[in-house]
Amino acid sequence: MVRGELRLEGFTWRPLGRRVPVVADLDLHVEAGSRVLLAGPSGAGKSTLLHALVGALGTTIAGELSGSVRVDGRVGFVPQQPGDAVVAERVGRDVAFGPENVGLDRDETWRRVDAGLAAVGLHQGRDHPTAALSGGELQRLALAGVLALEPDVVLLDEPTSMLDPAHASAVREAVGRTVGGGRATLVVVEHHLEPWLDLVDRVVVLGDDGSVVADTTPDEFLRDHRDRLGELGVWMPGLPAPRPITVDPALVRPERPLPTLTASDLTVRLRSRSLRGSTTTTALCGVDAAVAPGALTALTGPSGAGKSTLLAAFGGLLDPDGGSVTGLDPTLASRRSRDLARDVGWSPQVPEHGFLAPTVAGEVALTAQRSGRAVDAQAWLELVGLGHLAGAHPYRLSGGEQRRLSILAAAAHRPGLLLLDEPTVGQDRVTWAAVAGIAVAAAAAGVVVATATHDDLLVDLADEVVDLRAGVRT
């Protein structure tokens, strides 16, 4: 093998607790300097292949591995959950981790750190706390660390999924500069393919069973596979937007309807504490906004604008430093956890942060059972294509599957307020329609529904839009 070459032969992976392998007997060869776009429906095994190439399967991730996986050269990896890649409390130290570990001197290390941060548009400075970054900013931080390493192989797992168009474009340009001219091998996993097609020279598509259903050039991919792969759920350029599925109103009709919640002059400061002291950043500054029953409200704006913070404030998940959220007495922020859970369903930006049950079905039913409400967990799972995984552990799902499970866990107990943070990340056309269908149906049934999102298709479905820039409503 030569530096940058990748080869999988007879590769099979069965996660711990799963009866059927996610990927079985797969052969895939990637030549050094190639640029590959890896596509396929949610749960097809795309992230599994990247985890295999970084050596995480059977070590960090438990399960049964067979076949061979060979990688030659230094590897840089941006995971689907970018927070998993953070190793330091300050932005500069985090990006410096890779260069320091390969023995670069101090001057060269910091030159690469500054260049990497500039390339991805993170301008807060080397000493900015990593804990104060949004999900989209964490994606860019992880990529900056990869760029600073100057690896032989670049593996990217949905690197722009939580970014606004401008930052996503900057990320793709930075990746292009890194891998251009055969300087590095690229394998990028994405659901929204079109923006990447000019950067790659090969498209590999996995089917529902993890097998290769297409391996072709970008031109042939567009010309010959649009309709067939579109039916599989792949976001093929040129196809019309999928329509939200129809959801039985009885599944989502709130047990206790809530009134309009109004944020007035809302100011939130986020505090990061460490052995070096504490740092305070202002996430929201004097924001006025409202979320109403019977409406889907989209919170929009670039990464770091304060969308997730405003979503959490509406749900009583944090106390504001100034202003207030009114509409309920007692307020949501003053309630005990069990009482809060009866009225609020929250799907966080990192789905794993909300999982409590040992099985997928148990996770869907947990809050309803604790609230004394009946729920048909299997019906919910079938609705979003997770019925066959009812007995699996939530941590053994793919990223897209975990996000759908998180949404079900938030909605199944029929709360009056449903908060969805980036709910369509990692979804194919089919599962996007299911997620969007739940949000639309809940709003139509009288739920207060709010979502933080960069997804223009989801924003198009919204009844109200609250746009934020640097913590201020525009």
C-alpha positions in Angstrom: 0.0 0.0 0.0 1.0 3.6 -0.5 0.4 6.6 1.8 -3.2 7.7 1.6 -4.5 4.3 0.3 -7.6 2.7 1.9 -8.8 -0.9 1.5 -11.6 -2.9 3.1 -12.0 -6.6 2.3 -14.9 -8.7 3.5 -15.6 -6.0 6.0 -18.5 -7.0 8.4 -19.6 -5.1 11.5 -22.3 -6.1 13.9 -22.8 -3.6 16.8 -23.1 -5.0 20.3 -26.7 -6.1 21.0 -27.7 -6.2 17.3 -28.6 -9.5 15.6 -28.0 -8.3 12.1 -24.8 -6.7 10.9 -25.0 -3.1 9.8 -22.5 -3.8 7.0 -21.7 -7.3 5.7 -18.9 -8.6 3.5 -18.0 -5.2 2.0 -15.1 -4.7 -0.4 -14.0 -1.2 -1.0 -10.7 0.2 -2.4 -9.9 3.9 -2.4 -6.7 4.9 -4.2 -4.3 7.5 -2.7 -5.3 11.0 -3.6 -8.9 10.1 -4.5 -11.8 12.2 -3.3 -14.9 10.1 -2.5 -18.4 11.1 -1.5 -20.1 8.4 0.5 -23.9 8.6 0.4 -26.9 6.5 1.3 -30.0 6.4 3.4 -29.9 6.9 7.2 -28.6 3.8 8.9 -26.9 2.4 5.8 -23.5 2.2 7.5 -21.7 5.3 6.2 -20.4 6.4 9.6 -19.6 2.8 10.4 -17.1 2.8 7.5 -15.4 5.9 8.7 -15.2 4.5 12.2 -13.6 1.4 10.8 -11.0 3.5 9.0 -10.0 5.3 12.2 -9.8 2.0 14.1 -12.7 2.7 16.5 -14.7 -0.5 15.8 -14.1 -3.2 18.4 -12.2 -0.8 20.6 -14.0 2.5 21.4 -17.2 1.1 19.8 -18.2 -2.4 21.0 -19.3 -5.1 18.6 -18.2 -7.9 16.3 -15.7 -7.1 13.5 -14.5 -9.4 10.7 -12.7 -9.0 7.5 -9.8 -6.6 7.0 -9.4 -2.8 7.1 -6.1 -1.3 6.0 -5.1 2.4 6.0 -1.8 3.8 5.1 -0.7 7.2 6.4 -1.8 9.8 8.9 -5.6 10.2 9.3 -7.7 13.2 10.3 -11.3 12.7 11.3 -14.3 15.0 11.9 -17.0 12.9 13.6 -20.7 13.3 13.2 -20.9 14.6 16.8 -18.1 17.1 16.7 -18.1 17.5 20.5 -16.6 14.0 20.7 -13.4 15.4 19.2 -12.8 18.1 21.7 -9.7 17.4 23.9 -8.9 20.9 25.4 -10.8 23.7 27.1 -9.4 26.4 24.8 -9.9 26.6 21.1 -6.2 27.1 20.3 -5.0 24.2 22.5 -7.6 22.0 20.9 -6.4 22.6 17.4 -2.8 22.3 18.5 -3.4 18.8 19.8 -2.6 17.0 16.5 0.4 19.0 15.4 2.0 18.7 18.9 1.4 14.9 18.9 3.3 14.5 15.6 6.3 16.4 17.0 6.0 19.8 15.2 7.9 22.7 16.9 6.1 25.5 18.6 6.3 28.0 15.8 5.0 25.7 13.2 2.3 24.3 15.5 0.8 27.8 16.2 1.2 28.8 12.5 -1.0 25.9 11.6 -3.4 26.6 14.4 -4.0 30.1 13.3 -4.3 29.1 9.6 -6.8 26.3 10.5 -9.0 28.6 12.5 -9.0 31.2 9.9 -9.8 28.7 7.1 -13.0 27.6 8.9 -14.1 31.0 10.0 -13.5 30.7 13.8 -12.3 34.2 14.8 -13.0 34.2 18.5 -9.3 33.8 19.3 -7.0 31.0 20.7 -8.2 31.5 24.3 -11.9 31.2 23.6 -13.4 28.3 25.7 -14.5 25.3 23.6 -17.4 24.9 26.0 -18.9 28.2 24.8 -19.0 27.0 21.1 -22.3 26.1 19.4 -22.7 22.8 17.6 -21.9 24.4 14.2 -18.8 26.1 15.7 -17.7 22.7 17.1 -17.9 21.3 13.6 -15.6 24.0 12.3 -13.3 23.5 15.3 -12.9 19.8 14.6 -12.2 20.6 10.9 -9.6 23.2 11.9 -7.8 20.5 13.9 -7.8 18.2 10.9 -6.5 21.0 8.6 -3.7 21.8 11.1 -2.6 18.2 11.1 -2.1 18.1 7.3 -3.0 14.4 7.2 -2.7 11.9 4.4 -6.3 10.8 4.8 -9.2 13.2 5.6 -12.4 11.6 6.8 -15.5 13.8 7.3 -18.8 12.7 8.7 -21.4 15.3 7.7 -19.1 18.2 8.4 -21.6 20.9 7.3 -24.8 19.5 8.7 -25.2 22.2 11.3 -23.8 25.1 9.4 -25.5 28.0 7.6 -24.8 28.2 3.8 -21.9 30.8 4.1 -20.0 28.8 6.7 -20.7 25.5 4.9 -19.2 27.0 1.7 -16.1 28.1 3.6 -15.7 24.7 5.0 -15.9 23.0 1.6 -13.3 25.5 0.2 -11.0 24.8 3.1 -11.3 21.0 2.5 -10.7 21.5 -1.2 -7.4 23.4 -0.5 -6.3 20.5 1.8 -7.0 17.6 -0.5 -6.6 19.4 -3.9 -3.9 18.1 -6.3 -3.9 14.7 -4.7 -2.3 16.0 -1.5 -4.6 13.9 0.6 -7.3 11.2 0.2 -10.8 12.4 1.1 -13.8 10.4 2.1 -16.8 12.6 3.1 -20.2 11.4 4.3 -23.1 13.6 3.5 -26.8 13.5 2.9 -27.1 16.7 0.9 -24.8 15.8 -2.0 -25.0 18.5 -4.6 -22.6 21.1 -3.0 -19.8 18.4 -2.8 -20.0 17.0 -6.3 -17.6 19.5 -7.8 -15.0 18.6 -5.2 -15.0 14.8 -5.5 -14.1 12.4 -8.3 -16.1 9.4 -7.1 -19.5 8.7 -5.5 -20.1 5.5 -3.6 -23.7 4.9 -2.4 -24.6 2.3 0.2 -28.1 0.7 0.3 -30.3 -0.1 3.3 -28.3 -3.3 4.0 -24.9 -1.6 3.8 -24.1 -3.0 0.4 -22.7 -0.8 -2.4 -25.5 0.0 -4.8 -23.6 2.6 -6.9 -19.9 3.3 -7.4 -19.5 5.9 -10.2 -18.3 9.3 -11.2 -20.2 12.5 -10.2 -21.4 13.0 -13.8 -22.7 9.4 -14.2 -24.2 9.6 -10.7 -26.4 12.6 -11.7 -27.2 11.3 -15.2 -28.0 7.6 -14.5 -29.1 7.2 -10.9 -31.4 10.0 -10.0 -34.8 8.3 -9.8 -33.6 5.0 -8.5 -31.5 6.4 -5.7 -34.1 9.1 -4.9 -36.6 6.3 -4.2 -34.0 4.8 -1.8 -34.0 8.1 0.1 -30.8 9.7 -1.3 -31.0 13.5 -1.7 -30.5 13.5 -5.4 -30.1 16.9 -7.1 -33.1 17.8 -9.3 -35.8 15.9 -7.4 -38.7 17.9 -5.9 -38.7 18.4 -2.1 -40.3 15.5 -0.2 -43.6 16.1 1.5 -44.1 15.6 5.2 -45.9 12.3 6.0 -49.4 12.4 7.5 -49.4 11.7 11.2 -52.5 10.7 13.2 -53.4 13.7 15.3 -54.2 11.5 18.2 -50.5 10.6 18.5 -49.5 14.2 19.0 -52.5 16.0 20.5 -51.3 17.6 23.7 -52.4 16.2 27.0 -52.3 19.7 28.6 -52.4 22.5 26.0 -50.2 25.5 26.7 -50.7 29.2 26.0 -48.4 31.4 23.9 -44.9 31.8 25.6 -43.4 35.2 25.2 -39.7 36.1 25.6 -39.3 39.8 26.5 -35.9 41.6 26.5 -34.2 38.2 27.0 -30.5 38.1 27.9 -28.6 34.9 28.5 -24.9 34.7 29.5 -23.2 31.4 29.3 -20.4 30.7 31.8 -17.6 28.3 31.3 -15.6 27.3 34.4 -12.2 25.5 34.6 -9.1 25.4 36.8 -7.9 28.5 35.0 -11.0 30.5 36.1 -14.3 31.3 34.4 -15.3 32.9 31.1 -18.6 34.5 30.3 -20.1 34.9 26.8 -23.3 36.6 25.9 -25.5 34.2 23.9 -28.7 36.3 23.8 -29.0 40.1 24.2 -32.4 41.7 24.6 -34.3 39.3 22.4 -38.1 39.6 22.0 -39.9 36.6 20.5 -43.0 34.4 21.0 -44.0 30.8 20.3 -47.7 30.0 20.0 -49.9 26.9 20.1 -50.9 25.7 16.7 -47.8 27.1 15.0 -44.4 25.8 14.0 -41.8 28.4 14.8 -38.4 28.2 13.2 -35.4 29.8 14.9 -32.8 30.5 12.2 -29.4 32.2 11.9 -25.7 31.3 11.5 -24.0 28.9 13.8 -23.4 30.6 17.2 -26.3 33.0 16.7 -28.1 31.8 19.9 -30.8 29.5 18.4 -30.2 26.6 20.8 -30.0 29.0 23.8 -33.4 30.6 22.9 -34.9 27.2 22.4 -33.7 26.1 25.9 -35.0 29.4 27.5 -38.5 28.8 26.1 -38.5 25.3 27.6 -37.4 26.5 31.1 -34.1 24.7 30.7 -32.1 27.7 31.8 -32.7 30.9 33.8 -32.2 34.1 31.8 -29.8 36.8 33.2 -32.2 39.5 32.1 -35.7 39.7 30.8 -38.2 36.9 31.1 -40.3 34.2 29.5 -44.0 34.6 30.4 -47.2 32.8 29.7 -47.3 30.2 32.4 -47.5 30.5 36.2 -45.5 28.9 37.7 -43.0 29.4 34.9 -41.4 26.4 33.3 -37.9 27.4 34.6 -39.2 27.2 38.3 -40.6 23.7 38.0 -39.3 20.4 39.2 -38.0 18.0 36.5 -40.9 15.6 36.6 -43.5 18.4 36.4 -41.4 20.1 33.6 -41.3 16.9 31.6 -45.1 16.6 31.5 -45.4 19.8 29.5 -42.1 20.0 27.6 -40.6 17.6 25.0 -37.0 18.4 24.1 -34.9 16.9 21.4 -31.3 18.2 22.0 -28.7 19.0 19.4 -26.7 16.0 20.6 -29.3 13.2 20.9 -27.3 11.0 23.2 -27.5 13.7 25.9 -31.2 12.9 26.4 -31.1 9.0 26.4 -31.9 7.3 29.7 -33.4 3.8 28.8 -31.5 0.7 27.8 -33.7 0.0 24.7 -35.0 2.0 21.8 -38.6 1.2 22.7 -38.0 1.9 26.4 -36.7 5.3 25.5 -39.8 6.2 23.5 -42.1 5.1 26.4 -40.1 6.4 29.4 -41.4 9.9 29.9 -45.0 8.9 29.1 -44.8 6.1 31.7 -43.3 8.5 34.3 -46.1 10.9 33.5 -48.8 8.3 33.8 -49.7 8.4 30.1 -50.2 5.6 27.7 -48.1 5.3 24.6 -47.7 2.8 21.8 -44.0 2.8 21.4 -44.0 0.4 18.5 -46.4 2.6 16.5 -44.1 5.6 16.9 -41.0 3.6 15.9 -42.7 2.2 12.8 -43.6 5.8 11.9 -39.9 6.8 11.5 -38.5 3.5 10.3 -37.1 2.3 13.6 -39.5 -0.6 14.2 -36.9 -3.2 13.6 -34.6 -1.7 16.3 -37.1 -1.7 19.2 -34.8 -3.9 21.3 -31.5 -2.2 20.4 -29.6 0.0 22.8 -30.0 3.7 21.8 -26.2 4.2 21.8 -25.9 1.5 19.1 -27.9 3.4 16.5 -26.5 5.6 13.7 -26.5 9.4 14.1 -29.6 9.8 12.0 -31.4 7.0 13.8 -30.5 8.5 17.2 -31.9 11.9 16.2 -35.2 10.3 15.2 -35.4 8.4 18.4 -34.7 11.6 20.3 -37.7 13.3 18.6 -40.0 10.4 19.4 -38.9 10.5 23.1 -39.7 14.2 23.1 -43.1 13.8 21.4 -44.6 10.5 22.5 -45.9 11.7 25.9 -47.9 14.4 24.0 -46.4 17.5 25.7 -47.9 21.0 25.1 -44.4 22.4 24.1 -42.2 20.5 21.7 -38.6 21.8 21.2 -36.5 20.4 18.4 -32.9 21.3 18.0 -31.6 20.6 14.4 -34.2 17.8 14.0 -33.5 17.0 10.3 -29.7 16.6 10.6 -28.6 13.2 9.3 -31.9 12.4 7.6 -32.5 11.0 4.1 -35.5 12.0 2.0 -37.7 9.4 3.5 -36.8 10.0 7.2 -36.9 13.8 6.6 -40.5 13.4 5.6 -41.2 11.5 8.8 -39.5 14.1 11.1 -41.2 17.0 9.3 -44.5 15.2 9.4 -44.3 14.9 13.2 -43.5 18.6 13.6 -46.2 19.8 11.3 -48.8 17.4 12.8 -48.0 18.5 16.4 -48.4 22.1 15.5 -51.7 21.4 13.7 -52.9 19.5 16.8 -52.3 22.6 19.1 -48.8 22.0 20.4 -46.4 24.9 20.7 -43.6 23.7 18.4 -40.3 25.5 18.0 -37.2 24.3 16.1 -33.7 25.6 15.8 -32.6 24.7 12.3 -30.5 25.5 9.2 -32.7 23.4 7.0 -34.4 25.7 4.4 -37.0 23.0 3.6 -38.1 22.8 7.2 -38.1 26.6 7.5 -40.5 26.7 4.4 -43.0 24.7 6.5 -42.8 27.1 9.4 -45.7 29.4 10.4 -43.3 31.9 12.1 -39.6 32.6 11.7 -37.3 34.1 14.3 -34.0 35.1 12.8 -31.0 35.7 15.1 -27.5 37.1 14.5 -24.9 37.2 17.2 -27.5 36.8 19.9 -29.8 39.6 18.6 -33.0 39.2 16.7 -32.8 40.8 13.3 
